[in-house]
Amino acid sequence: METTTAFIRDRVTVVWGFLVAATLLSFWLGAEHGISSDNMRTAVILLVAFVKVRLIGLYFMELRDAPMALRGAFETYCLTAYVTLTAFYVVA
């Protein structure tokens, strides 16, 4: 049986805690707290969302140990999707 300390030190548990905190941050920002500029707030919320996507892919879909080509494609997708969506929002 694992102890509580070992459970907290487990990498996946720490990532899960970060995902929960990031979700709460997105909710807080979406409720118009913290950042007054709509464009900046949206860019930050999208950034948090894609960091969460990346963490889920790496730790829960185990792309962290995938072949370099697959992991590179995933990392490229995350970056390209974030930049594209942010640019569309700012321009529109």
MOCORMO-V268035 format. One line per field, one symbol per residue. ss: DSSP state (H for helix, E for strand, - for the rest). psi: psi as a letter, one per 20 degrees, with the letter a starting at -180 (. if undefined). burial: b if it has 24 or more other C-alpha atoms within 12 Angstrom, else e. Layout:
ss=???
psi=???
burial=???
This chain:
ss=---HHHHHH-HHHHHHHHHHHHHHHHHHHH-------HHHHHHHHHHHHHHHHHHHHHHH--HHH--HHHHHHHHHHHHHHHHHHHHHHHH-
psi=pqrhghghipghgggghhgghhghgggghhklqgphpgggggggghggghgggggggghhjkihjrqhggghggggggggggggggggghh.
burial=eeeeeeeeeeeeeebeeebeebeebbeebbeeeeeeeeeebbbbbbbbbbbbbbbbbbeeeeeeeeeeeeeeebbeebeeebeebbeeeeee
